[in-house]
Amino acid sequence: MLQGRFSTGRFYGYATRRMQKNIFCIIAIFDRFFISFILSLSIHQYMMVHSKILIFEDEFIPATDLKRQLMNLGYEVMSMFTTAEDGLKYLEKNKGTDKFPDAVIMDITLKGKLDGIEAAQSIYENYSCGVMFLTGLGQLALFDRIFSTRPAPVQVKPFDIYMVHCGLQLSIYQARLENQIKQLTQQLNSQQFSNCNNHA
């Protein structure tokens, strides 16, 4: 009888410890999930931006998917174009307005006479906005052409949206920095010209 009671007590003690251990495991898993969830929210909030973007892409479905993912990160996609000519017309029309983009996502292969690299060259020469290229694996040989105009971020399809985000922010920073350098150079040239006139 005592042996039975002792065995039953041991069993209940074992079961209690086992239950406590399982509860602790569940709490630990919940804590890990909760912390990961909070971190994901924080990262997502950190990634949210409000930059304005144009998309030059000749394929409708990839362009639409890219637009959706960019908008989820907080980007404002102003418009999408399948030809460089239409995109450049948009830039010229909206130059100096609140519809002018901070950066352009440029696919290399476009409909129309100009390809993405030629369109980017025109943007570099006439407008102050960043450019980030999209290219397929079969177009990697075009890297020399891309970098012969100006170093720019390049994303290879299929792209990761967070890598696209990083490339866009880099292109926007690069464009702003180059614009500041251009303005400082103009100021220095103006001061030097003014000093030469004074000495004359």
Long-range contacts (C-beta under 8 A, 24 or more apart in sequence): 47-73, 47-74, 47-162, 47-165, 48-73, 48-74, 49-73, 49-74, 49-75, 49-165, 49-169, 50-74, 50-75, 50-76, 51-75, 51-76, 51-102, 51-103, 51-168, 51-169, 51-172, 52-76, 52-78, 52-99, 52-100, 52-101, 52-102, 52-103, 53-77, 53-78, 53-101, 53-102, 53-103, 53-104, 53-105, 53-168, 54-78, 54-79, 54-80, 54-81, 54-87, 54-90, 54-91, 54-101, 54-103, 54-104, 54-105, 55-79, 55-80, 55-81, 55-104, 55-105, 56-80, 56-81, 56-82, 56-84, 56-87, 56-104, 56-105, 56-106, 56-107, 56-110, 56-116, 56-119, 57-81, 57-82, 57-105, 57-107, 57-110, 57-134, 58-82, 58-83, 58-107, 58-109, 58-110, 58-111, 59-107, 62-157, 66-105, 66-159, 66-164, 69-161, 69-164, 70-161, 70-164, 72-161, 73-161, 73-165, 75-168, 82-110, 82-111, 82-112, 83-110, 83-111, 83-112, 83-114, 84-110, 84-112, 84-113, 84-114, 84-115, 84-116, 84-118, 84-119, 84-122, 85-112, 85-113, 85-114, 86-112, 87-119, 88-114, 88-119, 88-122, 88-123, 91-123, 91-126, 91-127, 91-129, 92-126, 95-127, 100-127, 100-129, 101-129, 102-129, 102-130, 102-172, 102-175, 103-129, 103-130, 103-131, 103-132, 103-168, 103-171, 103-172, 103-175, 104-129, 104-130, 104-131, 104-132, 105-132, 105-134, 105-164, 105-168, 106-131, 106-132, 106-133, 106-134, 107-133, 107-134, 107-135, 108-133, 108-134, 108-135, 108-139, 108-142, 108-146, 109-136, 109-139, 117-142, 117-145, 117-146, 117-149, 120-146, 120-149, 120-150, 120-152, 121-149, 124-149, 124-150, 128-175, 128-176, 128-178, 128-179, 129-172, 129-175, 130-168, 130-170, 130-171, 130-172, 130-173, 130-174, 130-175, 131-171, 131-175, 132-164, 132-167, 132-168, 132-170, 132-171, 134-159
